[in-house]
Amino acid sequence: MTEQSQAQPRVEIYTKDDCPYCEKAKDLFDSKDVEYEEYNVTDDEELFEEMVERADGRKTAPEVFIDDELIGGWDDTSALEETGELDAKLGLADESSDDDEIVEHRPLIIAGTGIAGLTAAIYAGRANNDPLVIEGDEPGGQLTLTTDVANYPGFPEGIGGPELVNNMKEQARKFGANLKNGVIESVDDSTDPFRVELKNGDVYTADAVIAASGASARTLGIPGEDELMGYGLSTCATCDGAFFRGEDMLVVGGGDAAMEEATFLTKFADTVYIAHRREEFRAEDHWIDRVHEKVEDGEIEIMKNTELTEVHGSQEEGVDYVTLVENDEGHPTDRLDDPETDEFEFDVGAVFLAIGHTPNTGYLEDTGVEMDADGYLETQGGEGGGQTETDVPGLFGAGDVVDYHYQQAVTAAGMGSKAALDADEYLDDLERAESAGEIEAATADD
Ligand code: NDP
């Protein structure tokens, strides 16, 4: 499909330890057989300063350069990958983007390499359904952002998120799944087989599709957010926390992710502040207890009924301070006219948003698949409550694109396996119907 058409340009990647997005960036170049120089800035002040200077002041890893041109972090790199521009910069000719040329037909395409997609790939590979797995914007999914997965059965000592994902990728490949970098632009369910178009223009066809494309980190849409994302504002504490050693840090949110990130950040922060918009936390007791231990140790302070309304700072200097609003009744941004609402400025050197996720289902918008108001897929069907069938026969959903409630690695894995089994049954039925049709046609010809 792609081939090297000229000498490879020089690729440099600044990385740090425990940085899932750094791993994603390296995986992307590895998958293209592109060589790169890696500079790990962990505990190397001089190298870190060099990275910040070359990256126009951004204090986030990874930072990717191609022939000295700043490409940026993972988001910027994967955005270029989606449009095919990354291949152009790397001198990789893309022969497959000719208008309507179909790159390949597969019995099954799986969207996403999170826990749901990879489990589906393992099952589908074992069922000889020759799955092609499209990695999507966030290869490895949300678990690559988790340092320690303590509740996945079978690992009494816990396991690192990236390690669990990498093990599953290896297992999927072992059973014959192919993993491909790329992001699906659209699925056309008006054709038979389905037509699956990637953002770089590549078109595949498939008899069945499993949507396991997960959900992406939400942002607040407040002033300063766009400008300072990557410059002290982040949605990934494990990626960026270490860059703000000694600073006061703010975590926004009241779910498990906010509690986990706040606990993690105490390793680096002077004090971690958690701002949550109401009185009760949504997080599990386990996480709340851990946070309260840190509160007792003086490492975390909790600000309830408080919301972030603006982040102040500059790309050169990073986050300087934030504006917060507080009202004892909760949801203060809904009560800005209330005289009881207090607005105040607060000094912090870094801000981490942990306010949940939005499902990645835009590529299914033009299909007949039902979605709820937030974009989660509506599924039903399956024997014994399988719940992976959408309204479109042959199109299945699994993991966080469907499940906004449980959102656990183990439930995503369970659903991925169900989707692969349902898809296998669908493909078997299709094959039987096709061969019955062929026999009928042959008999009619006689
Ligand atoms: P959740 O949806 O559980 O929590 C999001 C939090 O952000 C809520 O407290 C919510 O407030 C708050 N929030 C949402 N929107 C806004 C906004 N606009 N302004 C201010 N606050 C906002 O998401 P998580 O990412 O925390 O967790 C998702 C799933 O992943 C859960 O099932 C969780 O159990 C799991 N998880 C498990 C972990 C573990 O055990 N290791 C770690 C991380 C996640 P409100 O409560 O008022 O709605």
Boltz pocket constraint, residues with backbone or C-beta under 6 A from the ligand:
constraints:
  - pocket:
      binder: B
      contacts: [[A, 146], [A, 148], [A, 149], [A, 150], [A, 219], [A, 220], [A, 252], [A, 253], [A, 254], [A, 255], [A, 256], [A, 257], [A, 258], [A, 260], [A, 275], [A, 277], [A, 278], [A, 280], [A, 281], [A, 282], [A, 283], [A, 307], [A, 354], [A, 355], [A, 356], [A, 357], [A, 404], [A, 405], [A, 406], [A, 407], [A, 408]]
      max_distance: 6.0
